[in-house]
C-alpha cells in the first residue's frame, strides 16, 4: 500500500491490500477522523530527518503515533474552543502560507528539475573534470644532509623506515612512523612532490632539500581520483538546481511585487547588511583585479 513509499517494512497482517483505484487510502481513524496515507507522507517528510537513531522498522509506527498524538490534541483544542481564538487564527495563517509554498514547490518547481537536466549537468562537469592523482607517503625529516645520508643508507641496507622515522624525524608525524596520509601534489612544497609522484609503490626517494630541512620519503600508495558516479551525486545536483530555480523565481516575483518594510529596526538592520555586502563585493573585486594584473 502507500507505506511502500516510505521504505518501511510492515507486517502484512496489520493492513489489508489497497485497490489500485484507491490512491490515498485511509490508514487509521482517531475518534472517527480519517488519517490518510498522504498525511503520513507529509509527517514523514517533516520528522524523518530527526529519526536517525531509530531502527528503520520502527519509524513507520513512530510516525503514526506522532499523528495520533497530533489529532488527539487538535480534537481537544476544538472541544476547548481554541480554534475560535485569535492566537489560533494567527498560527493558522502562518501554516496556510507554509503549506501553499510547499505545494507550489512540489507541483510547479520540483518537476522542472528532471533527471535529464540533472544528468546534463553531471555530464558537463564530468567532461571538464580531470583525473587527479594523490599519494600516501611516509617521510623522515632531519636538519642536515649528513643525517639524511646516514639514515638513507640504513634504509637501503634493510632498515625499518617507520622505526627510523620514530627515532630520528623531527616532524610532528614521527610518532606515526612518518605517515603523512594521502595528499595531492599541490598540498606539498614542489621539491617534495616532484620526487614523491615519480616514485613507484614502496620505493624510497631522497634525500630531498626543502625549506623545512632534508627529507627521505617512501611512497606507500598512489590513487587516481576521477569524477564520482552519477548515483552518488544525483541528489546533490538536484538540490543545487532546485535552489537556483527557487532563487530565480523569487527574484522575478520580487521585481513584480510591492514590498514595504514598516519596522524601523528592520529597515536599519537591512541597510547595515546591504552596506556590508557591498563592501565585501568591492574588496573581492579589488582582489580579483590584483590577481589579473599579476597574471
C-alpha positions in Angstrom: 0.0 0.0 0.0 1.1 3.6 0.3 3.5 2.6 3.0 5.8 1.3 0.3 6.5 5.0 -0.4 8.4 5.2 2.9 10.6 2.1 2.5 9.3 0.8 5.9 8.9 -2.9 6.4 5.4 -3.7 7.7 3.7 -6.9 8.7 1.1 -7.6 6.0 -1.4 -8.8 8.6 -1.7 -5.3 10.1 -3.1 -3.7 6.9 -5.2 -5.1 4.1 -4.1 -4.6 0.5 -5.3 -1.4 -1.2 -7.0 -1.5 -4.5 -5.4 0.2 -7.5 -8.2 2.8 -7.6 -7.6 3.9 -4.0 -4.7 6.4 -4.5 -4.9 7.9 -1.0 -6.2 5.2 1.3 -7.3 5.7 4.9 -4.7 4.2 7.1 -6.5 4.6 10.5 -9.1 6.7 12.3 -8.9 8.7 15.5 -12.3 9.1 17.0 -13.8 8.7 13.6 -11.4 11.3 12.0 -9.6 9.8 9.0 -5.8 9.7 8.7 -4.8 9.1 5.1 -1.6 7.9 3.5 -0.9 11.4 2.2 -0.9 12.8 5.7 1.5 10.2 6.8 3.7 11.1 3.9 3.7 14.8 4.9 4.6 13.8 8.5 7.3 11.6 7.2 8.9 14.4 5.3 8.7 16.6 8.4 10.1 14.4 11.1 12.1 11.6 9.4 15.3 13.7 9.4 15.1 13.6 13.2 14.7 9.8 13.5 18.3 8.8 12.6 18.8 6.8 15.7 15.5 4.9 15.3 15.6 1.5 13.5 14.0 1.6 10.1 11.3 -0.9 11.0 10.3 1.3 14.0 10.0 4.6 12.0 6.6 4.0 10.4 4.8 3.1 13.7 6.5 6.1 15.3 5.2 8.5 12.7 1.7 7.0 13.1 1.9 7.5 16.9 3.1 11.1 16.2 0.0 11.8 14.1 -2.3 10.1 16.6 -1.0 12.5 19.3 -1.4 15.4 17.0 -5.0 14.6 16.2 -5.9 13.9 19.8 -4.6 17.3 20.9 -6.2 19.0 17.9 -9.5 17.5 18.9 -9.0 18.6 22.4 -8.3 22.1 21.1 -11.6 22.1 19.2 -13.5 20.9 22.3 -12.0 23.8 24.3 -12.9 26.3 21.5 -9.2 27.2 21.0 -10.0 27.1 17.3 -12.1 30.3 17.8 -9.2 32.3 19.3 -7.1 35.0 17.7 -3.9 33.0 18.6 -5.1 30.1 16.6 -6.1 32.2 13.6 -2.6 33.8 13.6 -0.9 30.4 13.7 -3.3 29.1 11.0 -2.4 31.9 8.6 1.3 31.1 9.1 0.8 27.4 8.3 -1.5 28.1 5.4 1.2 30.2 3.7 3.8 27.5 4.5 1.5 24.8 3.0 0.9 26.8 -0.1 4.6 27.5 -0.6 5.4 23.7 -0.2 2.5 22.8 -2.5 3.8 25.3 -5.2 7.3 23.9 -4.8 6.2 20.3 -5.1 3.8 20.9 -8.1 5.3 23.8 -10.0 9.0 23.8 -9.3 10.3 20.3 -8.4 9.0 18.7 -11.7 11.1 21.2 -13.7 14.3 19.6 -12.3 14.2 16.4 -14.2 16.7 13.5 -14.2 17.6 14.5 -17.7 18.6 18.0 -16.6 20.5 16.6 -13.6 22.4 14.2 -15.9 23.1 17.0 -18.3 24.8 19.0 -15.5 26.7 15.8 -14.4 27.9 15.0 -17.9 29.1 18.6 -18.4 31.0 18.6 -15.1 32.4 15.1 -15.8 33.7 16.0 -19.2 35.6 19.0 -17.7 36.9 17.1 -14.7 40.5 15.8 -14.9 41.7 12.6 -13.2 43.9 13.7 -10.3 46.5 11.6 -8.5 47.1 11.6 -4.8 49.9 9.9 -2.9 50.2 8.4 0.5 53.8 8.6 1.8 56.0 8.4 4.8 58.9 10.7 5.4 61.7 11.4 7.7 62.7 15.0 8.3 66.1 16.0 9.6 68.2 19.2 9.8 71.3 18.3 7.8 72.2 16.4 4.7 74.7 14.3 6.7 72.0 12.9 8.9 69.7 12.3 5.9 72.5 10.4 4.0 73.2 8.2 7.1 69.5 7.3 7.5 69.1 6.7 3.8 72.0 4.3 3.8 70.4 2.4 6.7 67.1 2.1 4.8 69.0 0.8 1.7 70.5 -1.9 3.9 67.1 -3.0 5.1 66.4 -0.7 8.0 62.8 -0.3 9.0 61.5 3.0 7.7 58.8 3.5 10.3 61.1 2.9 13.2 63.8 5.1 11.8 61.2 7.9 11.4 60.2 7.4 15.1 63.8 7.5 16.2 65.2 10.4 14.1 62.5 12.5 12.3 61.8 16.0 13.7 58.4 16.2 12.0 55.2 16.0 14.0 54.1 12.8 12.4 57.3 11.0 13.6 55.3 9.1 16.2 53.2 7.6 13.4 56.2 6.3 11.5 56.3 9.5 9.4 53.0 8.7 7.7 51.7 11.8 6.0 48.4 10.2 4.8 47.1 10.9 1.3 47.8 14.3 -0.3 47.7 15.9 -3.7 50.9 17.3 -5.3 49.9 21.0 -4.7 49.5 20.4 -1.0 53.2 19.9 -0.5 56.2 22.0 -1.5 57.2 21.5 -5.1 60.6 19.9 -4.4 59.0 17.3 -2.2 56.0 16.4 -4.5 58.2 16.2 -7.6 60.1 13.3 -6.0 57.1 11.6 -4.4 55.0 11.5 -7.5 57.8 9.9 -9.6 58.3 7.0 -7.2 56.9 3.5 -7.5 54.9 1.9 -4.7 57.2 1.1 -1.7 60.1 2.8 -3.3 62.3 5.2 -1.2 63.5 8.5 -2.5 65.8 11.3 -1.3 67.4 13.0 0.4 65.3 16.0 -0.7 66.2 19.5 0.3 63.3 21.9 1.1 62.8 25.0 3.2 61.9 22.6 6.1 65.1 20.6 6.0 66.2 17.3 4.5 63.6 14.6 3.7 63.7 10.9 3.0 60.4 9.7 1.6 58.7 6.3 0.9 55.7 6.0 -1.4 53.0 3.8 0.2 50.2 4.1 -2.3 49.1 6.1 -5.3 45.4 6.7 -6.2 43.7 8.2 -9.3 40.7 10.3 -8.3 38.2 10.8 -11.1 34.6 12.0 -11.2 32.1 10.4 -8.8 29.4 8.2 -10.0 26.1 9.8 -11.1 24.1 7.9 -8.4 26.5 9.3 -5.7 26.0 13.0 -6.7 22.5 13.0 -8.2 20.7 14.2 -5.0 23.3 16.9 -4.5 23.0 18.2 -8.1 19.2 18.2 -7.8 19.4 20.2 -4.6 21.6 22.8 -6.2 19.4 23.1 -9.3 16.2 23.4 -7.1 17.8 26.1 -5.0 18.9 28.1 -8.1 15.3 27.7 -9.6 13.7 28.9 -6.4 16.1 31.9 -6.1 15.4 32.8 -9.7 11.6 32.6 -9.3 11.7 34.6 -6.0 13.9 37.3 -7.6 11.5 37.6 -10.5 8.4 37.8 -8.2 10.2 40.5 -6.1 10.6 42.7 -9.1 6.9 42.4 -9.9 5.8 42.9 -6.3 5.5 45.8 -3.9 7.3 45.0 -0.6 7.1 47.6 2.1 9.3 47.4 5.3 7.5 49.1 8.1 9.5 48.2 11.2 12.2 50.9 11.8 14.6 48.3 13.4 14.3 46.0 10.4 14.9 48.9 8.0 18.1 49.8 9.9 19.3 46.2 10.0 18.7 45.7 6.3 20.6 48.9 5.4 23.6 47.8 7.5 23.6 44.4 6.0 23.4 45.8 2.4 26.4 48.2 3.2 28.5 45.2 4.4 27.6 43.2 1.3 28.6 46.0 -1.0 31.9 46.5 0.9 32.6 42.8 0.7 31.9 42.8 -3.1 34.2 45.8 -3.5 37.0 44.1 -1.7 36.5 40.9 -3.6 36.6 42.8 -6.9 39.8 44.5 -5.9 41.4 41.2 -5.1 40.3 39.7 -8.4 41.8 42.7 -10.3 45.1 42.3 -8.5 45.2 38.6 -9.5 44.5 39.5 -13.1 47.3 42.1 -13.1 49.8 39.6 -11.7 48.9 37.0 -14.4 
